[in-house]
């Protein structure tokens, strides 16, 4: 890890060594590449448990991790006072365990409570069963549109009354709780975007990537030509059983008889 | 008496179903046959295992290859029952034993989530553990949970020898639970899932050579056997050196061969004698198989997860074109996020022309988008056989994940150009 340089946009990936289980570091690759194609120079900083974090990065990206890794990640974030860095950042994307860690408390299956960073008014506790499968959700910000992603978590997250959800899930579980009478997915709070969606979420949803880049740079984000993007989006939106009016059945229930 | 009759009926009904399935062209028949037998007699696996010396091969990557190598090693001692087709659940194990009633020795590849069940039924002499990394996360199996379940299973078998890779921290964490362990330094090409200590989550320290350790006290055990890559040999701590002459590519296959020889030695096979037979293993359930098709010479490679792809990408011949095939069926894991942890950027340094990479498979666009962001120029064609038409004549390296590989290998064997 090195300090941020004179690049237009410094993007820090926090703790991919423990919050990298679900390949969310790809979100930083997507942000950097989309910025680069629009002429904005970027620097990617990878910050592991063994490093001290940079406090001046423009964008921070956190991902999902194994349940067992959460306390170590929380200790690191608190020890390095990352609350201030994240509160001052131009844009933050936090996925799954990363989302939970930005909240106030995370309760595990045994009832132990891990303190989060309290950047978001949100509390997480275990749901009855693990939510595993495809999610489709309508963003609460019209320009972001429909989101798709893959969720894989046990935690259910309750947002404080003033926190806006990122989206309303029409398929899948999302936060597993209701906000103002509707199911909720993720959270939006100033520069912070939090979600349960993997994929990585920014690869699947370029509008969300550009929402973050607009926050980070203050610039309009003209469309980019990535030939695989549209067929991919169409596939995930069209194969949604919800779109065909069928009830979604979580994938994790079955066991295939033969594994590779 | 009733139990014996039920067993007889179960075994024969299972075999009949297998034969029927094969004749109908529905597959190898091992799974369905085994399933029928197990349904009729849940104790069938235990009965079939009686009086045999059995080795289980498990781990994330290389199970099938290691089990083929171990079967070759044990054949120096006599006939061997083996679930060679990779049917690695309890029903596949049962079918393999039922197919070879006279074999005193058996090699059973076992899915890492089913070791407890199979070991409980067959009481193995040896369990081989090569590596543990992320795979099929959508089944709710984070790698630490898999390792913990393996450790729990091994604790129930105090007489079983565990032949384990000392270079993989997750394997060591699981195998330390066993009463009898032979540590092999088999190498480890992937550390993406063990940057944090398996036991306490703090950063692991890598020290000289292949050594590693953590402040909490989890350290690499001293291996009795080691792979020496410089001259492709397996050495023991008393100075014995066994040449590893393989027809399979890659450093990871040297590690697989080493584990097979050591497991064989535990069962009484002289490694110096058995090593000669390893060179006869040249394709493993179509993996590494070469196929001529029209103007193309294909080599089939399977890679299922970030660790497997990281091992496979360096093997690709620089002057061959690439057909990369990705599915996301249940046996592959439904979530394609893992593609983003594969270092596809390595492909940009290949000398090939712009048209020489094709992304294919049911999830061709997931792969294509990943390649786009990795600056790998490619074309995207969903059907892998159609995709071949996009490639220039000559060598094609085909890398596919589990169901993509099996479907394509079957199509290549049956469809004509």
Interface residues (C-beta under 8 A of the other chain):
Chain A: X17 X18 X20 X21 X22 X23 X24 X25 X26 X29 X30 X33 X48 X49 X50 X66 X67 X68 X69 X71 X72 X130 X132 X133 X134 X150 X152 X198 X199 X200 X203 X226 X227 X228 X229 X231 X232 X235 X251 X252 X254 X255 X256 X257 X258 X259 X260
Chain B: X31 X35 X86 X87 X88 X89 X91 X92 X111 X113 X134 X136 X137 X138 X139 X140 X142 X143 X144 X145 X192 X193 X195 X196 X200 X201 X202 X203 X302 X304 X306 X330 X331 X332 X334 X335 X336 X337 X338 X339 X340 X341 X359 X364 X365 X366 X368 X369 X370 X371 X372 X373 X374 X380 X401 X402 X403
